[in-house]
């Protein structure tokens, strides 16, 4: 009986330590997401990503962040609003395992949709998904090789600030080379 009780205590202790950590702790322990963890802290998203979720995080590696010129990365880390937009563009609500991913648009927590494709290997926008299904207690991480950026939100279309003058017959004038497809 003592052996059975001891074995049960050891099994419970081992299973408790083997439980998956949350998204943030999983990223920290992996050792290849130091810049991502720094960015999550700077954006004030640690508590959110330690929350119940579930979340699917497309996590850029340190090498992915290294592709961004240092001055631009520092500016991004200093701009909490833009940083939050970029980071939440890497997060999808729910726990989406690799086997459940389908090609097409996927709505991110940021609000915009990212494009998932499977031709030539799995991708999200311009990033290759290099490792899938890193399970955390509150979701899953898919590792990507490039930081993806949300689409820019433009209040006006390009060239909409250019003067438009009415001509006889109701047509409009645009500077040379600008056709009507550039109108607002």
Backbone as ProteinMPNN parsed JSONL, in Angstrom:
{"seq_chain_A": "XXXXXXXXXXXXXXXXXXXXXXXXXXXXXXXXXXXXXXXXXXXXXXXXXXXXXXXXXXXXXXXXXXXXXXXXXXXXXXXXXXXXXXXXXXXXXXXXXXXXXXXXXXXXXXXXXXXXXXXXXXXXXXXXXXXXXXXXXXXXXXXXXXXXXXXXXXXXXXXXXXXXXXXXXXXXXXXXXXXXXXXX", "coords_chain_A": {"N_chain_A": [[0.818, -1.195, 0.0], [1.962, 1.238, 0.821], [3.86, 1.583, -1.219], [2.197, 1.958, -3.432], [0.852, 4.318, -2.735], [3.036, 6.074, -2.584], [3.914, 5.985, -5.23], [1.684, 7.093, -6.472], [1.708, 9.717, -5.419], [4.159, 10.619, -6.482], [3.55, 10.412, -9.22], [1.478, 12.287, -9.443], [2.864, 14.593, -8.713], [4.775, 14.699, -10.757], [3.091, 14.932, -13.032], [1.942, 17.388, -12.547], [4.087, 19.113, -12.838], [4.548, 18.742, -15.476], [2.576, 19.973, -16.809], [1.369, 22.164, -19.337], [2.754, 25.388, -19.817], [1.601, 28.845, -19.785], [1.0, 30.986, -22.7], [2.903, 33.145, -22.63], [4.884, 32.259, -20.759], [5.66, 29.929, -22.056], [6.799, 30.977, -24.373], [8.932, 32.401, -23.22], [10.429, 30.303, -22.041], [11.222, 28.908, -24.285], [13.336, 30.303, -25.385], [13.926, 31.433, -27.851], [12.445, 33.601, -28.43], [12.997, 36.119, -27.384], [12.948, 38.862, -28.175], [10.291, 39.13, -28.931], [9.027, 38.669, -26.451], [10.024, 40.862, -25.025], [8.775, 42.883, -26.516], [6.06, 42.277, -26.045], [5.932, 42.823, -23.32], [6.562, 45.592, -23.377], [4.327, 46.559, -24.698], [2.393, 46.113, -22.862], [0.958, 43.714, -22.77], [1.267, 41.359, -21.394], [-0.336, 40.37, -19.2], [-2.746, 39.902, -20.548], [-2.02, 37.882, -22.416], [-1.361, 35.934, -20.639], [-3.733, 35.297, -19.691], [-6.946, 33.496, -19.695], [-7.584, 32.918, -22.377], [-8.792, 30.983, -25.114], [-5.804, 31.378, -27.139], [-4.315, 31.743, -30.372], [-1.146, 32.119, -31.368], [0.944, 33.555, -33.698], [4.111, 33.412, -33.661], [6.882, 35.421, -34.033], [10.318, 34.678, -34.401], [13.455, 35.531, -32.74], [15.247, 35.926, -34.816], [13.511, 36.667, -36.835], [12.658, 39.193, -35.947], [15.115, 40.421, -36.142], [15.337, 40.999, -38.807], [14.162, 43.419, -39.161], [15.175, 46.736, -39.547], [17.315, 48.133, -37.082], [16.836, 50.788, -36.067], [14.185, 51.182, -36.849], [12.921, 49.1, -35.482], [13.43, 49.869, -32.827], [11.959, 52.268, -32.799], [9.397, 51.243, -33.164], [9.114, 49.702, -30.81], [9.022, 51.776, -29.007], [6.634, 53.028, -29.525], [3.749, 52.561, -28.23], [1.062, 52.192, -29.128], [1.252, 51.522, -31.929], [2.895, 49.292, -31.641], [1.251, 47.59, -30.137], [-0.773, 47.201, -32.04], [0.688, 45.817, -34.035], [1.534, 43.515, -32.613], [-0.933, 42.358, -31.781], [-1.909, 41.71, -34.231], [-0.671, 39.376, -34.746], [-2.089, 37.518, -33.388], [-4.762, 35.247, -33.014], [-8.081, 34.658, -32.038], [-9.026, 31.863, -30.088], [-8.053, 28.363, -30.111], [-6.204, 27.221, -32.536], [-5.171, 24.528, -34.1], [-2.568, 23.147, -36.209], [-3.626, 21.208, -37.977], [-6.185, 22.098, -38.296], [-6.088, 24.435, -39.684], [-7.011, 26.409, -42.425], [-6.608, 27.49, -45.789], [-6.89, 30.932, -46.596], [-8.476, 34.055, -45.55], [-7.94, 35.09, -42.165], [-9.281, 36.328, -39.249], [-7.7, 38.603, -37.148], [-6.819, 39.437, -33.727], [-6.206, 42.095, -33.704], [-7.959, 43.139, -35.518], [-7.891, 43.358, -38.285], [-7.694, 41.185, -41.166], [-5.481, 38.487, -41.668], [-3.712, 36.684, -44.202], [-3.828, 33.304, -44.777], [-1.929, 30.835, -46.366], [-1.256, 27.829, -48.179], [0.164, 26.907, -50.295], [3.27, 25.89, -51.416], [4.196, 25.452, -48.859], [3.182, 26.167, -45.462], [1.992, 29.452, -44.762], [1.6, 32.714, -43.302], [0.434, 35.7, -44.278], [3.317, 37.262, -45.391], [5.045, 35.597, -44.086], [6.766, 32.581, -43.366], [5.507, 29.672, -41.849], [7.24, 28.02, -39.572], [7.308, 26.186, -37.536], [4.884, 24.289, -35.898], [2.061, 24.02, -33.657], [2.955, 24.378, -30.896], [2.109, 23.747, -27.892], [0.349, 25.458, -25.357], [-0.93, 26.246, -22.075], [-3.049, 27.957, -22.392], [-3.594, 28.11, -25.084], [-2.094, 27.999, -28.351], [1.046, 28.07, -30.045], [2.361, 29.037, -33.139], [5.278, 29.051, -34.887], [6.898, 31.642, -36.64], [8.838, 33.01, -39.396], [9.117, 35.678, -39.978], [8.269, 38.999, -39.045], [4.965, 39.966, -39.155], [2.996, 42.561, -40.561], [0.217, 44.628, -39.813], [-2.32, 45.663, -42.183], [-2.01, 48.971, -43.471], [-3.95, 51.559, -42.164], [-5.714, 53.698, -43.962], [-6.978, 56.922, -44.202], [-7.659, 58.257, -46.423], [-7.643, 57.749, -49.97], [-4.817, 57.064, -52.112], [-3.612, 59.93, -53.782], [-5.956, 61.333, -53.409], [-5.842, 63.812, -52.363], [-5.134, 65.432, -54.382], [-5.96, 68.125, -56.573], [-9.151, 68.285, -58.066], [-10.76, 69.09, -60.953], [-13.671, 70.189, -62.494], [-14.671, 69.582, -65.803], [-16.061, 70.554, -68.949], [-18.977, 68.756, -69.713], [-19.046, 67.113, -67.555], [-16.895, 65.473, -66.951], [-13.84, 64.825, -65.167], [-10.765, 66.399, -64.221], [-7.553, 65.127, -63.83], [-4.193, 65.123, -62.708], [-1.64, 64.544, -65.147], [-1.307, 61.187, -66.204], [-2.793, 60.039, -64.188], [-5.464, 58.025, -63.847], [-9.04, 57.408, -63.667], [-9.201, 55.374, -61.828], [-7.781, 56.051, -59.64], [-9.233, 57.661, -58.03], [-10.987, 58.979, -55.16]], "CA_chain_A": [[0.0, 0.0, 0.0], [2.848, 2.388, 0.868], [4.454, 1.76, -2.54], [1.165, 2.493, -4.314], [0.634, 5.714, -2.348], [4.225, 6.83, -2.988], [3.89, 6.08, -6.687], [0.619, 8.032, -6.819], [2.196, 11.06, -5.1], [5.164, 10.953, -7.489], [2.869, 10.599, -10.504], [0.782, 13.576, -9.388], [3.869, 15.658, -8.708], [5.347, 14.763, -12.102], [2.11, 15.437, -13.994], [1.754, 18.814, -12.279], [5.191, 19.871, -13.409], [4.551, 18.552, -16.918], [1.485, 20.743, -17.404], [1.826, 23.218, -20.239], [2.781, 26.761, -19.316], [0.799, 29.735, -20.624], [1.657, 31.485, -23.916], [4.078, 33.966, -22.306], [5.914, 31.422, -20.146], [6.136, 29.015, -23.091], [7.693, 31.768, -25.222], [10.131, 32.69, -22.441], [11.229, 29.091, -21.853], [11.758, 28.454, -25.576], [14.625, 30.955, -25.557], [14.113, 32.018, -29.192], [11.449, 34.668, -28.578], [13.357, 37.184, -26.442], [12.475, 40.158, -28.662], [8.829, 39.087, -28.833], [8.668, 38.833, -25.04], [10.307, 42.267, -24.721], [7.718, 43.678, -27.154], [4.814, 42.015, -25.316], [6.039, 43.59, -22.072], [6.496, 47.025, -23.705], [2.951, 46.871, -25.103], [1.49, 45.869, -21.744], [0.078, 42.601, -23.135], [1.622, 40.148, -20.647], [-1.487, 39.846, -18.463], [-3.708, 39.401, -21.525], [-1.549, 36.612, -22.97], [-1.331, 34.958, -19.554], [-5.137, 35.067, -19.361], [-7.511, 32.19, -20.046], [-7.619, 32.666, -23.821], [-7.566, 30.505, -25.742], [-5.189, 32.193, -28.178], [-3.365, 31.186, -31.328], [-0.147, 33.164, -31.584], [1.939, 33.354, -34.735], [5.203, 34.033, -32.919], [8.138, 35.625, -34.755], [11.547, 34.383, -33.662], [14.405, 36.64, -32.636], [15.785, 36.13, -36.167], [12.485, 37.407, -37.585], [12.757, 40.595, -35.524], [16.403, 40.949, -36.605], [15.176, 41.456, -40.189], [13.707, 44.811, -39.104], [16.295, 47.622, -39.212], [17.351, 48.425, -35.642], [16.186, 52.057, -35.747], [12.737, 50.99, -37.005], [12.472, 48.25, -34.378], [13.43, 50.708, -31.619], [10.822, 53.189, -32.909], [8.185, 50.442, -32.928], [9.065, 49.366, -29.383], [8.738, 53.007, -28.267], [5.286, 53.482, -29.866], [2.896, 51.523, -27.643], [-0.126, 51.963, -29.962], [1.661, 50.762, -33.116], [3.405, 48.006, -31.171], [0.076, 46.785, -29.792], [-1.404, 46.812, -33.308], [1.51, 44.789, -34.682], [1.502, 42.276, -31.832], [-2.262, 41.73, -31.812], [-2.08, 41.185, -35.587], [-0.088, 38.035, -34.695], [-2.916, 36.696, -32.497], [-6.112, 34.878, -33.441], [-8.855, 34.103, -30.92], [-9.26, 30.423, -30.166], [-6.887, 27.485, -30.219], [-6.258, 26.661, -33.888], [-4.056, 23.624, -34.334], [-2.149, 23.125, -37.615], [-4.533, 20.368, -38.771], [-7.446, 22.826, -38.464], [-5.854, 25.658, -40.455], [-7.444, 26.372, -43.816], [-6.147, 28.635, -46.564], [-7.844, 32.022, -46.699], [-8.305, 35.107, -44.545], [-8.217, 34.776, -40.768], [-9.407, 37.582, -38.496], [-6.776, 38.701, -36.02], [-7.291, 40.211, -32.58], [-6.019, 43.506, -34.078], [-9.163, 43.547, -36.241], [-7.719, 43.095, -39.712], [-7.502, 39.776, -41.5], [-4.223, 38.04, -42.263], [-3.978, 35.665, -45.212], [-3.169, 32.009, -44.626], [-1.801, 30.094, -47.62], [-0.588, 26.541, -47.995], [0.968, 26.623, -51.483], [4.699, 26.055, -51.157], [4.396, 25.409, -47.418], [2.247, 27.057, -44.76], [2.392, 30.846, -44.601], [0.633, 33.727, -42.9], [0.924, 36.874, -45.008], [4.597, 36.989, -46.039], [5.884, 34.815, -43.178], [6.669, 31.122, -43.396], [5.253, 29.036, -40.556], [8.357, 27.082, -39.539], [7.029, 25.164, -36.525], [3.474, 24.392, -35.52], [1.483, 23.298, -32.517], [3.639, 24.473, -29.615], [0.928, 23.841, -27.042], [0.42, 26.179, -24.089], [-2.138, 25.99, -21.287], [-4.128, 28.845, -22.834], [-3.622, 28.232, -26.532], [-1.061, 27.34, -29.145], [1.974, 28.947, -30.757], [2.941, 28.609, -34.407], [6.489, 29.857, -35.024], [7.05, 32.221, -37.983], [10.188, 33.507, -39.679], [9.061, 37.1, -40.331], [7.258, 39.788, -38.337], [3.936, 40.401, -40.098], [2.488, 43.892, -40.238], [-1.179, 44.826, -40.208], [-2.468, 46.614, -43.287], [-2.089, 50.362, -43.019], [-5.292, 52.132, -42.19], [-5.636, 54.991, -44.629], [-8.232, 57.665, -44.152], [-7.949, 58.691, -47.788], [-6.953, 56.95, -50.967], [-3.696, 57.815, -52.702], [-3.913, 60.99, -54.74], [-7.246, 61.989, -53.161], [-5.574, 65.205, -51.994], [-4.867, 66.196, -55.583], [-7.135, 68.888, -56.989], [-9.99, 67.722, -59.114], [-11.481, 70.212, -61.553], [-14.699, 69.764, -63.44], [-14.555, 70.024, -67.181], [-17.332, 70.53, -69.669], [-19.47, 67.408, -69.94], [-19.084, 66.375, -66.302], [-15.702, 64.682, -66.668], [-12.977, 65.521, -64.228], [-9.37, 66.502, -64.591], [-6.54, 64.627, -62.907], [-2.859, 65.347, -63.249], [-1.253, 63.608, -66.195], [-0.936, 59.85, -65.758], [-3.713, 59.544, -63.187], [-6.776, 57.718, -64.426], [-10.132, 57.464, -62.694], [-9.071, 54.338, -60.791], [-7.08, 56.639, -58.49], [-10.095, 58.627, -57.349], [-11.409, 58.545, -53.834]], "C_chain_A": [[0.863, 1.261, 0.0], [3.467, 2.659, -0.501], [3.455, 2.384, -3.499], [0.929, 3.97, -4.01], [1.813, 6.58, -2.782], [4.26, 7.027, -4.502], [2.843, 7.088, -7.141], [1.06, 9.472, -6.552], [3.224, 11.499, -6.127], [4.517, 11.216, -8.845], [2.149, 11.943, -10.539], [1.768, 14.739, -9.435], [4.465, 15.817, -10.099], [4.359, 15.346, -13.089], [1.851, 16.918, -13.779], [2.857, 19.644, -12.899], [5.223, 19.757, -14.931], [3.431, 19.331, -17.604], [2.056, 21.87, -18.261], [1.763, 24.581, -19.553], [1.909, 27.616, -20.231], [1.641, 30.233, -21.806], [2.953, 32.235, -23.589], [5.197, 33.103, -21.738], [6.495, 30.417, -21.141], [7.127, 29.739, -24.008], [9.008, 32.059, -24.502], [11.017, 31.454, -22.358], [11.82, 28.573, -23.163], [13.119, 29.079, -25.86], [14.855, 31.602, -26.916], [13.131, 33.145, -29.476], [11.735, 35.84, -27.648], [12.828, 38.542, -26.887], [10.958, 40.224, -28.59], [8.385, 39.318, -27.395], [8.919, 40.273, -24.598], [9.2, 43.158, -25.276], [6.386, 43.504, -26.43], [4.8, 42.79, -23.998], [5.883, 45.084, -22.343], [5.08, 47.453, -24.083], [1.955, 46.672, -23.966], [0.526, 44.709, -21.991], [0.352, 41.312, -22.358], [0.398, 39.551, -19.953], [-2.538, 39.258, -19.406], [-3.288, 38.026, -22.019], [-1.295, 35.545, -21.912], [-2.756, 34.591, -19.126], [-5.646, 33.741, -19.905], [-7.544, 31.878, -21.545], [-8.876, 31.927, -24.23], [-7.118, 31.417, -26.874], [-4.385, 31.314, -29.133], [-2.422, 32.33, -31.657], [0.81, 32.716, -32.681], [3.158, 34.131, -34.262], [6.467, 34.17, -33.751], [9.333, 35.335, -33.844], [12.397, 35.644, -33.529], [15.008, 36.957, -34.005], [14.796, 36.911, -37.037], [12.541, 38.895, -37.231], [14.058, 41.226, -36.013], [16.344, 41.417, -38.057], [14.715, 42.914, -40.257], [14.909, 45.685, -38.76], [16.186, 48.108, -37.753], [16.634, 49.724, -35.278], [14.657, 51.935, -35.857], [12.17, 50.127, -35.884], [12.411, 49.056, -33.084], [12.26, 51.684, -31.627], [9.513, 52.447, -32.646], [8.033, 50.111, -31.449], [8.715, 50.579, -28.522], [7.321, 53.528, -28.504], [4.275, 52.415, -29.447], [1.677, 51.2, -28.513], [0.219, 51.113, -31.183], [2.142, 49.368, -32.729], [2.249, 47.067, -30.822], [-0.64, 46.309, -31.054], [-0.626, 45.683, -33.984], [1.41, 43.469, -33.925], [0.142, 41.587, -31.889], [-2.626, 41.229, -33.207], [-1.506, 39.766, -35.686], [-0.947, 37.057, -33.893], [-4.304, 36.491, -33.092], [-6.824, 34.313, -32.219], [-9.096, 32.623, -31.153], [-7.949, 29.667, -30.293], [-6.987, 26.766, -31.554], [-4.994, 25.833, -34.119], [-3.776, 23.559, -35.84], [-3.117, 22.323, -38.481], [-5.856, 21.071, -39.064], [-7.314, 24.092, -39.305], [-6.285, 25.441, -41.904], [-6.927, 27.63, -44.515], [-7.269, 29.667, -46.652], [-7.616, 33.048, -45.609], [-8.661, 34.604, -43.146], [-8.215, 36.091, -39.994], [-8.488, 37.547, -37.284], [-7.411, 39.51, -34.893], [-7.166, 41.706, -32.87], [-7.237, 44.026, -34.825], [-9.092, 43.296, -37.732], [-7.56, 41.592, -39.928], [-6.121, 39.561, -42.094], [-4.574, 36.914, -43.231], [-3.14, 34.413, -44.949], [-3.097, 31.36, -46.005], [-1.025, 28.813, -47.342], [0.26, 26.158, -49.206], [2.436, 26.875, -51.174], [5.029, 26.034, -49.678], [3.498, 26.41, -46.726], [2.832, 28.444, -44.534], [1.24, 31.633, -43.977], [1.198, 35.039, -43.43], [2.252, 36.506, -45.671], [5.54, 36.144, -45.184], [5.664, 33.316, -43.374], [6.405, 30.627, -41.975], [6.256, 27.888, -40.473], [8.216, 26.002, -38.471], [5.595, 25.373, -36.066], [3.203, 23.669, -34.205], [2.367, 23.241, -31.274], [2.526, 24.773, -28.607], [1.246, 24.564, -25.733], [-0.895, 25.921, -23.352], [-3.324, 26.827, -21.761], [-4.121, 29.066, -24.347], [-2.497, 27.48, -27.201], [-0.214, 28.398, -29.853], [2.383, 28.261, -32.054], [4.099, 29.576, -34.658], [6.619, 30.338, -36.468], [8.413, 32.884, -38.134], [10.257, 34.994, -40.017], [7.995, 37.781, -39.476], [6.248, 40.252, -39.381], [3.35, 41.726, -39.616], [1.035, 44.018, -40.665], [-1.265, 45.797, -41.377], [-2.576, 48.027, -42.733], [-3.511, 50.849, -43.165], [-5.186, 53.53, -42.767], [-6.989, 55.674, -44.57], [-8.634, 58.169, -45.532], [-7.203, 57.79, -48.744], [-5.788, 57.744, -51.528], [-4.202, 58.805, -53.738], [-5.246, 61.691, -54.464], [-7.061, 63.444, -52.755], [-5.281, 66.065, -53.218], [-6.117, 66.926, -56.016], [-7.876, 68.188, -58.123], [-10.825, 68.877, -59.663], [-12.487, 69.66, -62.541], [-14.429, 70.36, -64.799], [-15.944, 69.983, -67.81], [-17.723, 69.075, -69.903], [-19.411, 66.544, -68.7], [-17.868, 65.501, -66.042], [-14.827, 65.462, -65.692], [-11.537, 65.453, -64.691], [-8.52, 65.918, -63.475], [-5.181, 64.944, -63.509], [-2.485, 64.219, -64.213], [-0.815, 62.268, -65.619], [-1.865, 59.271, -64.721], [-5.058, 59.268, -63.829], [-7.824, 57.693, -63.312], [-10.04, 56.388, -61.633], [-8.361, 54.865, -59.556], [-7.957, 57.642, -57.755], [-10.519, 58.085, -56.001], [-12.853, 58.146, -53.801]], "O_chain_A": [[0.569, 2.227, -0.704], [3.592, 3.813, -0.91], [3.82, 3.247, -4.297], [0.819, 4.782, -4.928], [1.622, 7.686, -3.288], [4.596, 8.106, -4.989], [3.076, 7.849, -8.08], [0.811, 10.355, -7.373], [3.174, 12.634, -6.601], [4.906, 12.152, -9.542], [2.202, 12.655, -11.542], [1.533, 15.741, -10.11], [4.643, 16.938, -10.574], [4.739, 16.179, -13.912], [1.567, 17.636, -14.738], [2.616, 20.734, -13.418], [5.849, 20.576, -15.603], [3.344, 19.35, -18.832], [3.094, 22.449, -17.94], [0.83, 24.874, -18.806], [1.52, 27.181, -21.315], [2.833, 29.942, -21.901], [3.986, 31.983, -24.209], [6.34, 33.202, -22.185], [7.68, 30.09, -21.077], [8.163, 29.184, -24.375], [10.078, 31.974, -25.105], [12.225, 31.542, -22.579], [12.827, 27.864, -23.141], [13.965, 28.458, -26.504], [15.878, 32.257, -27.118], [12.997, 33.593, -30.615], [10.804, 36.489, -27.171], [12.312, 39.3, -26.066], [10.397, 41.258, -28.226], [7.457, 40.089, -27.152], [8.107, 40.844, -23.87], [8.738, 44.076, -24.599], [5.662, 44.478, -26.223], [3.772, 43.346, -23.611], [5.157, 45.77, -21.624], [4.681, 48.586, -23.815], [0.786, 47.031, -24.103], [-0.596, 44.715, -21.483], [-0.265, 40.283, -22.634], [0.122, 38.36, -20.1], [-3.149, 38.235, -19.097], [-4.1, 37.101, -22.042], [-1.044, 34.386, -22.243], [-2.958, 33.694, -18.308], [-4.895, 32.964, -20.494], [-7.532, 30.712, -21.938], [-9.95, 32.238, -23.715], [-7.918, 32.126, -27.485], [-3.848, 30.277, -28.743], [-2.839, 33.373, -32.159], [1.406, 31.642, -32.605], [3.238, 35.347, -34.433], [7.067, 33.168, -34.138], [9.343, 35.707, -32.671], [12.099, 36.68, -34.123], [15.253, 38.122, -34.321], [15.2, 37.719, -37.873], [12.479, 39.751, -38.114], [14.104, 42.429, -36.27], [17.221, 42.162, -38.494], [14.862, 43.566, -41.29], [15.602, 45.411, -37.78], [15.104, 48.444, -37.273], [15.901, 49.767, -34.29], [13.925, 52.516, -35.055], [11.072, 50.385, -35.39], [11.448, 48.939, -32.326], [11.633, 51.911, -30.592], [8.622, 52.972, -31.978], [6.939, 50.227, -30.896], [8.171, 50.427, -27.428], [6.852, 54.385, -27.755], [3.982, 51.489, -30.203], [1.3, 50.033, -28.62], [-0.437, 50.105, -31.447], [1.835, 48.385, -33.404], [2.273, 45.888, -31.173], [-1.063, 45.156, -31.134], [-1.216, 44.708, -34.45], [1.22, 42.418, -34.536], [0.071, 40.366, -32.029], [-3.542, 40.42, -33.358], [-1.83, 39.036, -36.623], [-0.576, 35.893, -33.736], [-4.93, 37.421, -33.599], [-6.225, 33.565, -31.445], [-9.339, 32.189, -32.279], [-6.89, 30.244, -30.545], [-7.758, 25.816, -31.698], [-3.902, 26.37, -34.307], [-4.647, 23.88, -36.649], [-3.401, 22.721, -39.611], [-6.572, 20.678, -39.985], [-8.312, 24.747, -39.605], [-5.964, 24.425, -42.521], [-6.823, 28.694, -43.906], [-8.443, 29.317, -46.768], [-6.671, 32.931, -44.829], [-9.573, 33.794, -42.977], [-7.265, 36.869, -40.075], [-8.495, 36.595, -36.503], [-8.422, 40.183, -35.093], [-7.939, 42.503, -32.337], [-7.526, 45.222, -34.777], [-10.113, 43.05, -38.375], [-7.323, 40.835, -38.987], [-5.651, 40.349, -42.915], [-5.613, 36.269, -43.091], [-1.911, 34.464, -44.905], [-4.089, 31.336, -46.733], [-0.243, 28.733, -46.395], [1.004, 25.179, -49.147], [2.8, 27.959, -50.719], [6.068, 26.563, -49.283], [3.09, 27.4, -47.332], [3.998, 28.597, -44.168], [0.072, 31.268, -44.106], [2.306, 35.438, -43.072], [2.312, 35.541, -46.433], [6.713, 35.993, -45.525], [4.536, 32.85, -43.528], [7.011, 31.109, -41.018], [6.145, 26.905, -41.205], [8.937, 25.004, -38.503], [5.153, 26.506, -35.872], [3.987, 22.848, -33.728], [2.515, 22.182, -30.664], [2.067, 25.909, -28.491], [2.269, 24.314, -25.096], [-1.858, 25.433, -23.943], [-4.475, 26.445, -21.552], [-4.591, 30.097, -24.829], [-2.009, 26.468, -26.698], [-0.7, 29.472, -30.208], [2.706, 27.073, -32.073], [3.907, 30.792, -34.639], [6.471, 29.555, -37.406], [9.054, 33.266, -37.155], [11.333, 35.515, -40.31], [6.94, 37.203, -39.216], [6.626, 40.863, -40.38], [3.228, 41.969, -38.415], [0.66, 43.57, -41.749], [-0.395, 46.651, -41.548], [-3.154, 48.252, -41.669], [-4.183, 50.583, -44.162], [-4.635, 54.434, -42.139], [-8.019, 55.065, -44.857], [-9.802, 58.469, -45.779], [-6.233, 57.137, -48.359], [-5.772, 58.971, -51.43], [-5.135, 58.51, -54.483], [-5.629, 62.574, -55.231], [-8.01, 64.226, -52.795], [-5.188, 67.287, -53.11], [-7.224, 66.411, -55.851], [-7.273, 67.584, -59.011], [-11.517, 69.561, -58.908], [-12.177, 68.766, -63.329], [-14.006, 71.51, -64.918], [-16.88, 69.426, -67.237], [-16.876, 68.254, -70.255], [-19.699, 65.35, -68.775], [-17.807, 64.842, -65.005], [-15.072, 66.641, -65.437], [-11.148, 64.567, -65.452], [-8.757, 66.196, -62.3], [-5.057, 65.022, -64.731], [-2.965, 63.092, -64.093], [-0.044, 62.22, -64.661], [-1.738, 58.091, -64.393], [-5.719, 60.191, -64.305], [-7.505, 57.932, -62.147], [-10.736, 56.472, -60.621], [-8.341, 54.193, -58.525], [-7.454, 58.404, -56.929], [-10.423, 56.887, -55.736], [-13.362, 57.755, -52.751]]}, "name": "protein", "num_of_chains": 1, "seq": "XXXXXXXXXXXXXXXXXXXXXXXXXXXXXXXXXXXXXXXXXXXXXXXXXXXXXXXXXXXXXXXXXXXXXXXXXXXXXXXXXXXXXXXXXXXXXXXXXXXXXXXXXXXXXXXXXXXXXXXXXXXXXXXXXXXXXXXXXXXXXXXXXXXXXXXXXXXXXXXXXXXXXXXXXXXXXXXXXXXXXXXX"}
